[in-house]
Amino acid sequence: MVRKPNTVEVTGLGGGVGTAIVHHIVPKEDLYGHGRMYAKVELKPHASVGWHQHIGETEPYFILEGQGIFIDNDESRTPVGPGDVCTILPGQYHSIENASETENLVFMALIHNA
């Protein structure tokens, strides 16, 4: 089966600020109960995914393009760029911000069951 992503524009993703373009690559039903999201996310300059928690699931981010700041469960702030992987463990909080004035921050996100 071949399909196209379902692309949506979201303001305030996860309680963050600014605009994100979310390319839902695999719909939840095609994850067969193993998770709820597999997507490519583009955060516009100065946009963020808000501080939120994952209960019973984990979510790695794989940074594809741009420069960002990953805010980990302990509220530490780490610069991230292409090739970096941010791992969110079950029960942890996290956020990510686009630190650029001009470029999008693009990353893959997979929310799957712990």
JOWOPE-V635317 format. One record per residue. N is the residue number from 1. RES is the residue in one small letter. SS is DSSP state (h for helix, s for strand, l for the rest). OMEGA is omega in whole degrees, -180 to 180 (NA if undefined). Layout:
N;RES;SS;OMEGA
N;RES;SS;OMEGA
This chain:
1;m;l;176
2;v;l;178
3;r;l;177
4;k;l;176
5;p;l;172
6;n;s;-174
7;t;s;179
8;v;s;174
9;e;s;-175
10;v;s;173
11;t;s;178
12;g;l;-178
13;l;h;179
14;g;h;-178
15;g;h;178
16;g;l;-180
17;v;l;175
18;g;l;-172
19;t;s;174
20;a;s;171
21;i;s;-176
22;v;s;178
23;h;s;179
24;h;s;-174
25;i;s;179
26;v;s;178
27;p;l;-177
28;k;h;-178
29;e;h;178
30;d;h;172
31;l;h;171
32;y;l;176
33;g;l;-178
34;h;l;-179
35;g;s;-178
36;r;s;179
37;m;s;168
38;y;s;-172
39;a;s;166
40;k;s;-177
41;v;s;175
42;e;s;175
43;l;s;176
44;k;l;178
45;p;l;179
46;h;l;177
47;a;l;180
48;s;s;165
49;v;s;-175
50;g;s;178
51;w;s;-178
52;h;s;-175
53;q;s;174
54;h;l;178
55;i;l;177
56;g;l;179
57;e;s;178
58;t;s;-177
59;e;s;171
60;p;s;170
61;y;s;172
62;f;s;-175
63;i;s;-180
64;l;s;-175
65;e;s;173
66;g;l;-179
67;q;s;-179
68;g;s;175
69;i;s;176
70;f;s;178
71;i;s;-174
72;d;l;-177
73;n;l;180
74;d;l;-180
75;e;l;173
76;s;l;-177
77;r;s;-176
78;t;s;174
79;p;s;179
80;v;s;178
81;g;s;-176
82;p;l;179
83;g;l;179
84;d;l;176
85;v;s;177
86;c;s;-177
87;t;s;179
88;i;s;-178
89;l;l;179
90;p;l;178
91;g;l;-177
92;q;l;171
93;y;s;175
94;h;s;176
95;s;s;174
96;i;s;-178
97;e;s;171
98;n;s;-177
99;a;l;-173
100;s;l;173
101;e;l;-170
102;t;l;-173
103;e;l;173
104;n;l;169
105;l;s;-175
106;v;s;179
107;f;s;174
108;m;s;178
109;a;s;178
110;l;s;176
111;i;s;-179
112;h;s;-176
113;n;s;179
114;a;l;NA
